[in-house]
Amino acid sequence: MKRLILVTIMCSAVWFSLYFESAGICETQKQNKNLSRNCYMGFTTWPYDVTTDAVLDTYQKIRDHGDIIAVHWDEGIPWPEAYDQRSYPYDLEYTLQFMQNQIGTDETVYLGISALNMSRNGMALYRGNSPNQPLPSPWSTYAFDDEHVITAYTNFCLDLIARFNPAYVNYSIEASELLFASPEKWNEFTVFMQEVSTRIKYEHPSLPLCLSIALKHPDSSEMLFLADRLREMLPYIDFLGGSVYPYIFYGLESGGDPAQLPLDWLYQLEELAQGKPTAITETGWIAEDLVIDSLGVSIAGTPEWQASYIDRLMWESDQMEMLFVIWFTIVDYDALWDTLPESMKELALIWRDTGLYSSGSPPQPRIALNNWDQWLMRLKTPSKPCIRTGVNVIMPSTFFHPNDTAALTIYVCNDLESPIKNHPLFLILDIYGNYYYAPSFSGIDYYNHSYESGHNVIEVVPEFYWPFGTGHYENINWYCALLTPAMNAIYGEYDIFRFGWTE
């Protein structure tokens, strides 16, 4: 419905003039401090130079121009250390502690972690005393669905969560890219993501989790294919993140001009999310020409186009009630780019000149920074007490062996300010077409509680050790949903939890 409304509005010549004229009404709106916005606004901590002064200045700028900080981890995983839960290599531990020291305990944090390598065609590389080192043996032989990989990655995610206390977590940055770079690995990767999500949720049931996808032109074959394959992951996320760099990845005729963006360039994320909330986990727009001869890339860029993109980005993100918007780099990183290995320079050019400050000593603000700050000045609407009304079935794993810890809990989210009353809650165990209703598991039964604003916990089965001699079963389902008082419709978001066990 929102998309239809947007298309209707955008086809109006009146709206078109209001949107794209930088003077007049647009300036009046910017000066109206009574306006509000729905989403947090922030940046990653990506520095513009390797010097300590530049790194500290980056942190200061992102605090001055945002109300959320993005910890974007794309340096590899300390696989053997995380698996054994032993000390990290010195440089990694120093890096993490330095980042912790720069981020205040009262600051809102979005944490993004990449399970993929920089080429997005396989497992993240090794983070030892420097980023993205070759995978050591035997890790170089493991598939995504290997228990070693699942355990190590989950342990590292849980450690970063403990260090940074994030409000939102992306446990797989640009996960969709593996589907196109190495489609033969997708099935094992989905097993990996489902199990990692399940284990994180067991430790942090109220922490909103997402994976992010790299958006392309909404009419591209990649997005049509992704829409079909993404459905299997939706039960394992609370919201869907988007990585959005349209000037390079949308195939626009005039790539540097945001006026060329299709009507649903961003609203496609809402359609892919199928009712779940959304967020921009990273974005940017070039303010200078981008030329990469070896790749045949030549895209014009101007500070004015960058500023126009910010207004369009924020207007549409606000209409979609996104949770947050992350701009990747606040300052052009020419100085940092000069220090990169030659093998990385071409790729890094794509984002080098997307800063809201140009490079220089000191960095100079671009006009887009003013557009960004005008949106930041708007009053942030209060965040909901939880992300979306509905239920989550929580278990420590999706597959159990004898002596594994098992338990079953329902988390009920009430995003309203008042209690939810007289809404029956059904939890049904489906064992190959035989149905058992909690809490009695004999006959048709349900819970009839009152659910306060925020998170509510129903312990169905307390912790126990999975027994021996239970056979081998797969594809067993828990169905869970709140119903309306008349029991004629589902109320809020339902959950289906699939699991199994073996002897």
N, C-alpha and C positions, 0 to 999 in steps of 0.2 A: 504493500500500500504506500509506504513512504517513497519507494522508487517511482511509482506512478505520479504521486503528487509532485515530486521533484522534477520529473520530465515535463509535466504540465507547466510548472512555474518557469522552468528554464527556457521553454519554448516561447515564453511571453517576452515581447520586445521591451515592455516596461521593466521587468525584472532584469533583463539583460543589461539595460543601461545602468540600472542601479548597482549591479554587481561589478561591472568592469570599469566604471568611471571612478577614478581615484579621488576626485574632489567632490564637494557638495555633500550629499547625504551620507556618503561613506565616511567622510571626515567627521561629520556631526555624530555619527554612531560611535566612532572611535573615542570621541571626547566625552561620551556619556558614560560615566563611571557607574551608573545604576544598572548597566547591562550585566548579564551573567553568562557563565559558560559551564558546561557539564563536565569537561574532561580536565585532568591534570595536564600540565605542559612541562616538558623537560628535555634534557640532552644526555647523551652518553658521556663518559669521562674521557673520550678519545682526545689525546693532547695534540697540540700543533707543533711541538718540538720535543726533543728528548731531554732538554735541560730541566733541572728541578724547578727553576723559576717559571718555565712555561707550563709544567704540569700543575703547579700550585695555582697559577693564574687561570688555567682551565677550570679547576674546581671552583674558584671564586666566581668566574663568569657564569657557570651553570647554576650556581646558587643565586646569583643576582637576577637571572633571567628565567627562572623556572621554579616550579613547586613540586617536582619529582625528579629524582636522580636515577639514571639508568646505569646499572652495573652490567656491562655487555661483555660476557666471557666467551672469547673465540680464539683462545691461545692453545687449546689442547687440554687433555685430561691427564692427571698423574695416575695412570691406570693401575700399575702394581701397588703403589703406595695407598691409593684409595681402596683397592680391594682388601688389602691387609690392614687397613686403618692404622697405618704407621706414619711417621713424620714425613712431610713433603720435602723435596729438594730445597736448599736454602733460598735460592732466588725466588722460587714460587711462594714460599712462606713469607718472605720479605715483601713481595709484591702485594699479597693479600692483606697483610697487616698494614701496609702503607695505605691501601685503599680504605680499609676500615677506619683508620685514623682520620681520614679526610671527610668522612661522612658522619654527620651527627646522629645521635640516637633518636632525635626527634624528627628526622627528615624522612619523607616518604620515598621509598625505594622500589624500583622495578628491577628485578633480576632476570637476565636472559643468559642461557647457557647453551652452547652449541655441542650437539652430539656428533656433528659432521665435520669433516675437514674443510679447509678453505675452498677447495674445488667443489664441495658439496656432492662428491661422488663416492664417499666411503666414510669409515669411522674416523672420528676426531683423532688427530695425531697426539703424540706424547708431550705433556708439559713437564719438562725437567727443569734444569737451570736456565733454559731459554724456551721461548714459545715454539710450538709446532715442530717438534723434533720427530724423526722417524719412530714408528712403533717398535718397541723392543720385542724380542721373542719371549714367550709364544703369543703375545698379544697381536702380532701382525697376522696370525693365522686364525684368529677368532672371528666368528660371525656376530652380527648384532644380537641375535637371540641366544648367544652363549651365556650361561649363568654368571661366568666371571665378568663379562662386559656389563650385564644388567646390574650386578651387585656393586661393581666399582663405580659405575656412573651414578647410581642412586646414592651411594655413600658420599660422593663428591658434591652432588646437588644438596644433600642434607647438610653437609658441612658449610657450604656457601649460604644456605638459608640461615643457619645458626649464626654465622658471622655478620650478615647484613640485615637480618630481620626484615625481609621485603614484604611489601603489601601485595605484590603480584609477582608471579614466577612464570617465565617461559622456559620450559624444560627441554625445548628442541627448536633452536633458532633456524628459520627457513627450512623446516623439515620437508616441505614440498619439493625442494630442488633435487633430492635424491631420486624421486619418482621419474625425473626426466634425465638425470645424469647417469643413474645406474638402476634402471627399473627392475632388474633381476634381484636386487637386494630389498625391494620394498616390503615384501611379505615378512621377512625376518625383522625388518625395521619396525613394522607395526607391532609385532610381538614385543619387541624391546620397549617401544614407547608405552604400550598398554601396561606392561609390568612395572616400568619406572613410575608412571603416574599413580598406579595402585599403591605402590610402596610409599611414595611421598605422601599421598593422601592419608595413609594409615597413621603416619607420624604427625601430619599437619592437616587435619580434616577440614579446617575452615579457611585454609590458604588457597586463594584463587589460582588455578593453574591454566596455562595455555600452551599451545604450540603456535609457531608463526609460519605463514606461507608467504612466498615471494610473488606479489601480484604482477600479472602481465595484462596486456590488453584484454578486456572482458570478452571479446569475440575470438580470441586466439584459440587454437586447438589445445594448447596446454591448459588453459583455464577450464575448458569444457571437459577435458579428461580428468583434471584434478577434482572437479565437483563430484564426480562419481566415486573416486577413490577416498575422498576425505570423509565420507559418511561413516566409515568404520572407525574413525578416530574421534568423532564428536562425543561419544559417551565418556571419553577419558579426559575431557577438558571442561573448564568452567567458562572460558571465553576464548575467542579466536583472535590471534594477532596477525597483523599485516605488515610486511616489509615492502615499502612503496617508493620506487625511484622511476617515475613514469618517463622522464626525459630520455632515458637510455633503454628501458626494458619494455616500453609500450609500442615501439615501432611507429612512432608518430611521423608524419610527413615533415613537420616542423618541430623537431623534438624539444627545442628549448623554449617554446612558447606554450604556457599552460592553457591558453585559450583553445588549443587544439585537442585537449583531453575529451574523450567521449563522455556522454552524460552520466554513465554508470561506472566511471573509472574507479570510484571508491565504493559506491554502493554495492558492487559485486561482493565485497567482503561480508556485508550484512546478509546477502543471499546465501553465501557459502556457510555462514555460521548457523543458519536454520533456527533462528530465534535466540541463540546465545548472544551475550554481549560481545563487543568487539573493541579493539584497541590498535593504534598504530605503534608498533614496536620499534620501527625505525623508518625514517624518510629523509628526504633532502632534495634540493634543486640547485643546479649549477648557476653561478652568477657570472661565470666567464666561459669562453668557448672551450669545448671539449674536443680534442683531436687526438685520435690514436690511429696512426697510419697503418700499422700492421693489422688492425682489426677492421679497417675501413670505416672508422667512426669519425664523423665531423658534425658536431652539433653546436649551434650558436647558443650562447648564454649571455644574459644581461642581469644586472642588479634589479632592474624594474620587473623583469619576468619572475625572478625569484620572489620578489615582494608580492606579486599577483598570485603566485602559487600558494604562499602562506595564507593569504586571505581566503582563497578557495578551499584549501585544505582544512582550515579551522572552521569555516562556516559549515562545510559538509560534515566534518567530524562532530561538530556540536549538534547538528540536526540528527545525527545517528546516535547521539548520547553515548559516545565512546568513553571508555574508562580513562584513557590517557593518549597523548600524542608525544612521541619521542623524535626529536630532530637529531640526526646522527652526530654531526660535529659542529661545535659552535664557532670555531675559527678554522679558516683554511689551513691545511697542514703542509704547506710547501717545504718548510724547514725539515719536518719529519720525513717527508717524501724523499728529500735529498739523501737521507741516511739509509733508506731501504735497499735491500739487495736488488740487483737489476731484474731478477726473475719476478719480483713482486711489483715493480714500478708501473707496468702497464695496467694491471688490475687496479692498483691504488689510485690511478689517475681519475677513475670514474667518479670518485667522491671527493677528490682533493679540494675542489673549489666550490664546495657547497656550504661553507661556513657563513654565519651571519656577521662575522668579522672577516675582513680580508687579511691576508698575511702582511706582515710588516713589523716594525719595531718602534712603537707598540702596534698591535693589531688595530685596524680601524673599522668602526661599525659601518655596515651597509644599511641602505634604506630599509631592507627587509627586517632588520632588527627592530625598527620602530613598529612595523606592522605586527610582528610577533609580540612585542611588549604591550601594544594596545589590547591585544586579546588577553594577555596575561593579567592586565589591570582589571579585567572584568571579575566580578565576584564569583568565586568558585562555589557552585551549588554543593551542599553537603553530600558526602558519599552515603550511599545506602548502608544500613546496618549489616547487610550481607549482599552478595552479588546479584542474586535473582531467586525469587520465591520458588521453592521446589525441594526435592529430596536427593540425597546421595547415599548409596549403600557402600559401606566401608568395610573392607577385609584386608588383611596384610599381604595377600598375594592372590593371583588368579589361578594358581595350581599348587596343590599341597601334597607333600610326602609325609610318611610317618615321622612323628616327632617335630614337625614344623609347628610353629605357633599359629593358631587360628583364632578368630573372633569375628563377631558380626555386630555392627553398629549402624544405625540410621542417623544421618544428620539432616535436620529439617531447617531450611533457610526461610526466614520470614523477612522480606525486605520492606515491610510496612512498619509504621510507627506504632500500630496497635496490634494486639494479639489476634491470631487466627483461631477461631473457635468453631466447633461443630463440623469440622471437616474430617471425615474418616480417612485414616491412613492405612492402605493395604500393602502388605509385604507377602508375596507369594513365591514359594519355592516350586520351580518346574523341573521335575526329573522325568524327562522323556514323556511328557504329556500327563504325568501324574502331578496334581497340584496340592500344595500344603500351605495353609494360611496361618501366618503368625498373628498373635503370639502363642496360641494353643496348639497350632498345627494339627487340629482335628476339627473337621467341618469348616464352614466359611466363618472367618473371624477377621478382626481388624482392630487397630488402635484408635481410641477416641480421646485424644489429648487436646489441651490448649497450647498453642505455640507462641511464645513471646517474641517480640521484635529481636531479630538477630538469629544466632545459631541455637538450635535445640538438639539435644542428644537423646536418643533412645537406644539403650543397650539391649540387644536382642539375645546374643549369646556371648557371655564373658570369655576371656582368654582361656584356651585349653590347648593341649598338644594333640595334633592329629593322630588318630589311633592307627595301629596296624590292622591288617586283615579286612580292609574296607573295599577291596576290589579296585578296578580302574574305571573311572568315569570322566567324560569330557562333555563340554557344551551344556553344563547344568546352569540354569538361569534363576536369578532372583529378579522379580518384577516389583517395583515399588512406586507408589504414587499417592498423593493426596487427591481426594475427590471432593466435589461440591457437596454441600449438605444434603442435597436430594439424590446424591450418588448417580448423577446422570452425565457427568463430565469430569475430566481430569482437571485439577486445579494446580497451576504452576508447572514446573518442570518435573517430569518423571525420570526414573533411572532403571536401567537394565544392567545387572552385573552378571557376567558370564564367568564361570570358574569350573575347576575339575580337580580330581585327586587320583592318586595311584597308591599301590601297596609298597 
